[in-house]
């Protein structure tokens, strides 16, 4: 394998605040559908919501399949990640309010925090886990499978998976054409170490770094853990993994149309390899898309399990991005794509809850080996413990952002919070005040939680939302 040697970054981690909670019995909801919005009004709203978080932000939640949270009129996070079907309103004037976190460490991966720091302990402890480097972990298995395909297709392709997840805002946003006032830069959406450095929101943050090494590097894949504040459910998590790929060509010898043709042929082959499909109109289709760093942009869907499912987003690299990497678009151009590894792994291995990827439970880990892809291993669920449901009803201030509440709940409950649903939203016709009611589902994956445990944590959440988010409980 080409590329830099695998050196796990030395990260001093403080232990995450893990809360033990307990749940009263109730029937568990069925596993979520892990496809992106692939048709009808859902597709329309998802496309309209896409902004600057990249290809891999599509369905699960954690792709390109990609987070669908930002207005299409605004650029979106880079080529790889989750899919959410809700729209986050653009709030004038950055930064938006973010929930309070505990005192920062002295540094994170060599970067000193400042007043803008907003990384909670539960997210910090994910740094340095290196799940992709474990070839017996579902994510490591999938990453190795993708590498094998590209190594066969292009012997010159290089692979990178040990880049530090702390990157500059220039790398994460500016060089990828994300406007300075774009909502994706808000501390309610992105984890800041300081005003100039963030936990990368997409692996595209490294794109210009490797583009600038052309012609020594003419094609590459870059994979790693990425971080975003997000909603709480079975397919969304603040830490997940993306892979993006790039291939460059001599613009004097290869036309833009030929670049797009090579892109589609290569990525149809990848989808066929991953899902054991034959290429063709009955199994694959291409749809026009928008990403700020490619033009034109498209996404690939496959017909799988009796429905169309988004697999990845891609396109011809935007000329401005090439220039930002020190390349002349008249001399070199190429394509780029991105995909979310959790989303695809959940589909391929039948994993119903994204929290399981981070679990230390041997009942999960022992089900997978290096041969799990070729053997078509499917996850066998172990006992599911009963949930405890807690509601939060409140009048909210104008600057209230759902993500801040979700982050606060995660901070108190950790992985024992299964999901948070918005059940009701109401604006009073006379006062104009807005009320929201959220239902929090607490469920531990390894034991039954008690009502007393959950009540203690729920009360702490209520105290914090009143003090820090300035809400009025109802």
C-alpha positions in Angstrom: 0.0 0.0 0.0 1.4 3.3 -1.0 1.1 6.5 0.9 2.5 7.5 4.3 3.2 5.0 7.0 0.4 4.3 9.4 1.2 6.2 12.5 -1.6 6.6 15.0 -1.6 10.1 16.4 -0.8 10.4 20.0 -3.8 11.9 21.6 -4.2 12.5 25.3 -7.9 11.8 26.0 -9.9 12.6 29.0 -12.4 10.0 29.7 -15.9 10.8 28.4 -18.6 11.5 30.8 -20.7 8.3 30.3 -24.0 8.3 32.1 -25.6 5.2 33.3 -29.3 5.4 32.6 -32.2 3.1 32.7 -35.3 2.5 30.6 -38.8 1.3 31.2 -40.1 -1.3 28.9 -41.7 -0.4 25.6 -41.6 -1.9 22.2 -38.7 -0.9 20.1 -39.2 0.8 16.8 -38.1 -1.0 13.6 -34.7 -0.2 12.2 -34.6 2.9 10.1 -34.4 2.7 6.4 -30.9 3.5 5.4 -31.5 4.8 2.0 -31.4 8.5 1.2 -34.4 10.4 0.0 -34.8 8.6 -3.3 -38.0 9.9 -4.9 -41.1 12.0 -4.3 -41.3 15.0 -2.0 -38.6 13.6 0.3 -36.1 13.8 -2.5 -37.1 17.3 -3.4 -36.8 18.6 0.2 -33.5 16.8 0.6 -32.0 18.3 -2.5 -33.3 21.7 -1.6 -31.6 21.4 1.8 -28.2 20.5 0.6 -25.5 23.1 1.1 -21.7 22.8 1.6 -21.0 19.7 3.6 -19.8 17.6 0.7 -20.4 14.6 -1.4 -20.1 12.2 1.5 -22.7 13.9 3.5 -25.6 12.1 2.1 -27.7 9.4 3.7 -26.3 8.0 6.7 -26.0 10.3 8.6 -22.8 9.6 9.1 -22.0 9.4 2.9 -21.9 10.4 -0.3 -24.5 9.5 0.9 -24.4 13.1 2.7 -26.0 15.2 5.5 -28.8 17.1 3.8 -28.9 20.0 6.0 -27.9 23.1 4.1 -29.6 25.2 1.5 -28.8 24.3 -2.1 -28.2 27.9 -2.9 -25.3 27.7 -0.5 -22.3 25.4 -0.9 -22.2 22.1 1.1 -19.7 20.1 3.1 -17.3 18.2 1.0 -17.4 14.9 -0.8 -18.4 12.3 1.8 -20.7 11.7 4.8 -24.4 11.4 6.2 -27.9 12.2 5.0 -30.4 14.1 7.0 -33.8 15.1 5.6 -34.4 18.2 7.6 -33.5 21.8 6.8 -31.5 23.9 9.1 -32.4 27.6 8.6 -29.7 30.0 7.8 -29.4 32.4 10.7 -27.9 35.8 9.9 -24.8 36.7 11.6 -22.2 34.1 12.6 -21.4 32.6 15.0 -24.7 31.1 16.1 -25.0 30.1 19.7 -23.5 26.8 20.7 -24.0 24.9 23.9 -21.6 25.3 26.8 -18.9 22.6 27.1 -16.5 21.8 29.9 -13.1 23.5 30.2 -10.9 22.6 27.2 -7.7 20.6 27.4 -4.4 22.4 27.0 -4.3 21.2 23.3 -5.9 18.9 20.8 -3.4 17.3 18.4 -1.0 20.2 18.9 -3.6 22.9 18.5 -4.3 25.2 21.5 -8.0 26.0 22.2 -9.3 29.5 22.5 -12.7 31.1 23.5 -14.4 29.5 20.4 -13.6 26.0 21.6 -16.8 23.8 21.7 -15.7 20.2 21.6 -17.4 18.1 24.4 -15.5 15.3 26.2 -17.7 12.7 24.5 -16.5 13.8 21.1 -12.9 14.3 22.1 -12.6 10.7 23.2 -13.4 9.5 19.7 -10.1 11.1 18.4 -7.4 8.5 17.8 -9.8 5.5 17.9 -8.6 4.6 14.3 -11.5 2.3 13.5 -10.6 2.3 9.8 -7.2 0.7 10.7 -8.9 -2.3 12.3 -9.3 -4.9 9.5 -11.8 -6.9 11.6 -14.1 -3.9 12.2 -16.9 -3.4 9.7 -15.6 0.0 8.8 -12.0 -1.3 8.3 -13.4 -4.2 6.3 -15.3 -1.8 4.0 -12.4 0.6 3.7 -10.1 -2.3 2.7 -12.6 -3.5 0.1 -12.8 0.0 -1.5 -9.0 0.2 -1.6 -8.7 -3.3 -3.2 -11.1 -2.2 -6.0 -9.2 1.0 -6.8 -5.8 -0.7 -6.6 -6.9 -3.1 -9.3 -8.4 -0.3 -11.4 -5.5 2.1 -11.1 -2.1 0.7 -9.8 -0.9 4.3 -9.3 -3.7 5.2 -6.9 -2.4 6.2 -3.4 -4.3 5.7 -0.2 -4.3 8.0 2.9 -6.0 7.2 6.2 -3.8 8.7 9.0 -4.3 12.4 8.4 -4.9 14.4 11.5 -8.6 15.2 12.0 -7.9 18.8 13.2 -7.6 21.0 10.1 -7.7 24.8 9.5 -10.8 26.6 8.4 -9.0 27.5 5.2 -8.6 23.8 4.3 -12.1 22.9 5.5 -14.0 25.8 4.0 -12.2 28.5 2.1 -10.3 26.4 -0.4 -13.5 24.5 -1.1 -15.5 27.6 -1.9 -17.6 27.8 1.2 -18.6 31.4 1.9 -17.5 33.1 5.1 -21.0 33.5 6.4 -22.3 30.1 5.4 -24.3 28.2 8.1 -21.9 25.2 8.0 -19.3 27.3 9.7 -21.5 27.9 12.7 -20.4 26.5 16.0 -23.9 24.9 16.2 -22.8 22.7 13.3 -19.1 22.4 13.5 -16.7 21.6 16.3 -14.1 24.4 16.8 -10.8 23.9 18.5 -10.1 27.6 18.1 -11.1 30.4 15.7 -8.8 29.0 13.0 -9.0 25.2 13.5 -11.9 22.7 13.5 -12.4 19.0 13.7 -12.7 18.3 10.0 -16.3 18.1 8.8 -15.4 16.1 5.7 -12.3 14.4 4.3 -12.4 16.9 1.4 -10.5 19.2 3.8 -7.4 17.3 2.6 -8.2 17.5 -1.1 -6.1 20.6 -2.0 -3.2 19.1 0.1 -3.0 16.1 -2.2 -4.0 17.9 -5.4 -1.0 20.2 -4.9 1.3 17.2 -5.2 0.4 16.5 -8.9 1.9 14.9 -10.9 3.6 12.8 -8.2 0.1 12.0 -7.1 -2.4 11.7 -10.0 -5.1 9.7 -8.1 -5.8 9.1 -4.5 -8.3 8.0 -1.9 -8.4 9.7 1.5 -10.5 8.3 4.4 -10.9 9.2 8.0 -13.1 10.2 10.9 -15.1 13.4 10.5 -17.1 15.3 13.0 -20.4 17.3 12.9 -23.0 18.4 15.4 -26.2 16.7 14.3 -29.6 15.2 15.3 -29.8 12.1 17.4 -31.2 8.9 15.9 -30.1 5.4 14.7 -28.3 6.8 11.6 -26.7 10.0 12.9 -23.7 10.5 15.2 -21.3 13.3 15.9 -18.4 11.2 14.7 -18.4 9.1 11.5 -16.2 8.2 8.6 -15.8 9.3 5.0 -13.8 8.3 2.0 -13.2 10.5 -1.0 -11.3 9.8 -4.2 -9.7 12.0 -6.9 -8.3 11.2 -10.3 -6.5 13.8 -12.4 -5.8 14.0 -16.1 -3.7 16.0 -18.6 -6.2 18.6 -19.9 -4.4 18.7 -23.3 -5.0 15.0 -23.8 -8.3 14.2 -22.1 -11.5 16.3 -22.6 -14.0 17.2 -19.9 -16.5 14.8 -21.4 -14.0 12.0 -21.2 -13.3 12.8 -17.6 -17.0 12.5 -16.8 -17.2 9.2 -18.8 -14.2 7.8 -16.8 -15.8 9.0 -13.5 -19.1 7.2 -14.2 -17.5 4.0 -15.5 -15.2 3.8 -12.4 -17.9 4.5 -9.9 -20.5 2.2 -11.5 -17.8 -0.5 -11.2 -17.3 0.4 -7.5 -21.1 0.1 -6.8 -21.3 -3.2 -8.7 -18.3 -4.5 -6.7 -19.8 -3.5 -3.3 -23.3 -4.6 -3.9 -22.8 -7.5 -6.3 -24.7 -5.9 -9.1 -24.5 -5.6 -12.9 -24.2 -2.2 -14.4 -27.1 -1.0 -16.4 -30.2 1.2 -16.4 -32.2 -1.4 -14.4 -29.7 -1.3 -11.5 -28.0 2.2 -11.6 -29.0 5.7 -12.5 -27.3 9.1 -12.4 -29.0 12.3 -11.2 -27.9 15.9 -11.4 -26.7 17.4 -8.1 -25.0 20.4 -6.7 -21.8 20.6 -4.8 -19.7 23.7 -4.4 -16.4 22.0 -5.3 -17.5 20.2 -8.5 -19.1 21.3 -11.8 -21.0 19.5 -13.2 -22.0 17.4 -10.2 -24.0 14.2 -10.1 -25.0 11.4 -7.7 -25.2 7.7 -8.3 -28.2 5.6 -7.1 -28.6 1.9 -7.3 -31.7 -0.3 -7.2 -31.1 -2.4 -4.1 -33.5 -4.3 -1.8 -36.5 -3.2 -4.1 -35.8 0.5 -3.9 -33.5 3.2 -5.2 -30.7 4.0 -2.8 -28.1 6.8 -3.0 -24.5 5.6 -2.9 -22.3 8.5 -3.6 -21.9 12.0 -4.9 -19.3 13.2 -7.4 -18.4 15.5 -10.3 -15.7 17.2 -12.3 -13.4 19.2 -9.9 -14.3 22.9 -9.9 -11.6 25.1 -11.6 -11.4 27.3 -8.5 -10.5 24.3 -6.3 -7.8 23.3 -8.7 -6.4 26.9 -8.6 -6.6 26.9 -4.8 -4.3 23.8 -5.0 -1.8 25.6 -7.2 -2.9 23.8 -10.4 -3.7 25.4 -13.8 -7.2 24.2 -15.1 -6.0 24.6 -18.6 -3.3 22.0 -18.0 -4.9 19.6 -15.5 -8.4 18.6 -14.6 -10.1 15.6 -13.1 -13.0 14.1 -11.0 -13.7 13.6 -7.4 -16.2 11.6 -5.4 -17.1 10.9 -1.8 -19.1 8.4 0.2 -20.0 7.8 3.8 -18.6 4.5 5.2 -21.0 4.0 8.1 -24.0 4.3 5.8 -22.8 1.7 3.4 -21.5 -0.6 6.1 -25.0 -0.5 7.8 -26.6 -1.6 4.6 -24.0 -4.3 3.6 -23.7 -5.9 7.1 -27.2 -5.2 8.3 -26.2 -3.0 11.3 -29.3 -1.2 12.6 -27.7 1.4 14.9 -24.7 3.7 14.2 -23.7 3.6 17.9 -22.7 0.0 17.5 -19.6 1.0 15.4 -18.1 2.6 18.5 -19.2 -0.1 20.9 -16.6 -2.2 22.8 -19.2 -5.0 23.3 -17.6 -8.3 22.2 -21.0 -9.5 21.0 -20.6 -7.0 18.2 -16.9 -7.2 17.5 -16.8 -11.0 17.4 -19.2 -11.2 14.6 -16.8 -9.8 12.0 -13.5 -10.9 10.5 -11.3 -9.8 7.6 -13.4 -12.1 5.3 -16.8 -10.6 6.3 -17.2 -8.8 3.0 -16.6 -11.9 0.8 -18.6 -14.1 3.2 -21.5 -11.6 3.2 -21.7 -11.5 7.0 -24.9 -10.1 8.5 -25.0 -8.7 12.0 -27.0 -10.8 14.4 -28.8 -8.6 16.9 -28.3 -9.3 20.6 -30.8 -8.5 23.3 -32.4 -5.1 22.9 -33.2 -3.5 26.3 -36.3 -1.5 27.0 -36.4 2.3 26.5 -37.3 5.1 28.9 -39.0 8.0 27.2 -38.7 11.6 28.5 -40.2 14.7 27.0 -38.9 18.3 27.0 -41.5 21.0 26.2 -40.4 24.6 26.1 -40.8 28.1 24.8 -37.7 28.9 22.8 -35.8 32.1 22.0 -35.3 33.3 18.5 -31.7 32.2 18.4 -32.5 28.6 19.5 -30.9 25.9 17.3 -31.9 22.3 17.6 -28.3 21.1 17.3 -27.4 22.9 20.6 -30.1 20.9 22.5 -29.0 17.6 20.8 -25.4 18.3 21.8 -26.4 19.0 25.4 -28.4 15.8 25.6 -25.5 13.8 24.1 -23.1 15.5 26.6 -25.2 14.2 29.5 -26.3 10.9 28.2 -23.6 9.7 25.8 -24.4 6.6 23.8 -27.3 5.8 26.1 -29.4 8.3 24.2 -30.9 6.4 21.3 -32.8 9.2 19.6 -34.4 12.6 20.0 -37.6 13.3 18.1 -39.4 16.7 17.5 -43.0 15.8 18.3 -44.6 19.2 18.2 -43.9 22.8 17.2 -46.3 25.7 17.8 -46.2 29.5 17.3 -48.6 31.4 19.5 -50.8 33.6 17.2 -50.9 36.5 19.6 -47.4 36.6 21.3 -45.5 35.1 18.3 -43.6 32.9 20.8 -42.6 29.5 19.5 -42.8 26.3 21.5 -41.2 22.9 20.7 -41.6 19.5 22.4 -38.9 16.9 22.0 -39.1 13.2 23.0 -35.8 11.7 24.2 -35.5 7.9 24.0 -32.9 6.6 26.5 -31.7 3.0 25.8 -28.4 1.4 26.7 -27.2 -1.2 24.3 -25.7 -3.5 27.0 -28.0 -3.3 30.0 -31.4 -2.3 31.3 -31.5 1.2 32.8 -33.6 2.3 35.7 -36.1 5.2 35.8 -34.2 6.7 38.7 -31.0 6.9 36.6 -32.7 8.4 33.7 -34.6 10.9 35.8 -31.3 12.2 37.3 -29.8 12.8 33.9 -33.0 14.2 32.5 -33.2 16.8 35.3 -29.6 17.8 34.6 -30.5 18.3 30.9 -33.5 20.5 32.0 -31.3 22.6 34.2 -28.8 23.2 31.5 -31.3 24.0 28.7 -32.8 26.7 31.0 -29.4 28.1 32.0 -27.5 27.8 28.8 -30.1 28.0 26.0 -32.4 30.5 27.8 -35.5 28.5 27.2 -38.7 28.6 29.3 -39.9 25.1 30.3 -43.6 24.4 29.9 
